[in-house]
Amino acid sequence: MNIVPAILVSTYPELQKQLKKTKPFFEYVQLDIMDGQFVSNRSFNYNDNRDLAEFFNRPDIVEQKYELHLMVRDPLAQIKKWQNVKGVFRVIFHLESDCAPLEVIDAIKKNNWQAGLALNPDTELQAVLPFNSQINQVLFMTVYPGQQGSKFLPKMENKITKFSAVPNHPTIAIDGGINLKTIKQVAGWGVEIFNVGSALMKADDINLAREQLLNQITN
């Protein structure tokens, strides 16, 4: 089981601060990318059109591994913008986006990245099953996406536990409303990766928060 920081910020200075905060304690981070259309909020790269590679490849930006969570209508356009950024290793896009899933998966793999599919809470489980053999991860949203601190949805238990029983399923990840209380609740659902936003990023001591979360799922 793995705890992963979910970074949701609207400016590059905020991003730089969060990357420095997480680097000593985590193998990689998840960057939440939002276009203001698929979800109401906009992330740093939509509020400031500077070149992504120019920013991330600067010597003063801590070297890190990135998983992109594309909460956008057009994931293909975003993939093109990130293809020269060092450290990207996995891209997760929403099954509910406007692009054909197989086309997006192909574009991701052409960059030698892992591909993942995210499902919003109201999307039927059957929708993701045809893609299981072509992706590395399924990310189940346990909130309605777009804002950190949203209310956790316990109704997702049935969908996630059903998926965990599917033979040879991709890695199961969860995102939304994960904190000390809810992480213990979901630990038995078959989840392998816990993406955590506010409970980590707003903590005074992020390493202590990480250890407390891990204790909840390992003890």
Residue, then its C-alpha position, 0 to 999 in steps of 0.5 A: m500500500n502506498i500513500v501519494p500526495a495529491i497536489l492541487v494548486s492554482t499558481y506556479p509559486e504554490l506548486q514549487k512550494q508543495l514540491k519542496k514540501t513533499k520531496p524528502f518523504f515521497e517516491y512521487v506526487q500526483l499533480d491535479i490538472m484541471d481545465g475549468q470545464f471538466v471541473s470548475n477549478r483551474s490548475f496552475n498551467y491553465n492560469d499561466n500559459r508558460d512552457l511546462a518543460e521550461f518550468f519543470n526542467r529549471p535547476d531550482i525546481v526539485e527533481q521529482k517523479y510525477e503522476l498526472h491526473l488529467m481532470v480535463r475535457d481534452p486529455l490529448a491536448q494536455i499530453k502534448k504539453w507535458q511530453n517534454v517534462k522530465g519526471v512524468f511517468r504515469v498519466i491518468f485521464h477520465l473515462e468521461s472526457d471528450c476523447a476516445p479512450l483508446e486514442v488517449i491510451d495510445a498517446i500516453k504509451k507513445n511517450n513511454w508513460q504508464a496509462g491510467l483511467a479515472l472514474n467519477p463516482d456516478t460512472e458504471l463499473q462496466a465502462v472501464l472493464p474493456f480497457n483493463s488489459q491496456i492500462n496500469q491503474v484505475l483511479f476511483m474518485t471517492v468525491y465529486p472531483g475538482q476541489q480538495g476537502s470535498k465530502f467523502l462518498p462511502k457508497m464507492e465501497n461496492k464498486i471498488t470491492k467488485f472491481s478488486a474481485v476481477p481477475n488480473h485487474p490493474t492497480i486500484a487507486i483511490d482519490g478524494g476525501i482521504n484522511l485519518k478517519t476514512i483511510k481506515q474505512v477503505a483499507g479493506w476495499g482492495v485499494e493499493i494506492f491512496n492519493v491524499g490531498s488536504a490531510l497531507m498538504k495542509a498538515d504542519d508536519i507532512n512526514l508525521a501525517r504520512e506516518q499516521l496515515l500509514n499506521q491506519i492501513t497497516n495496523 
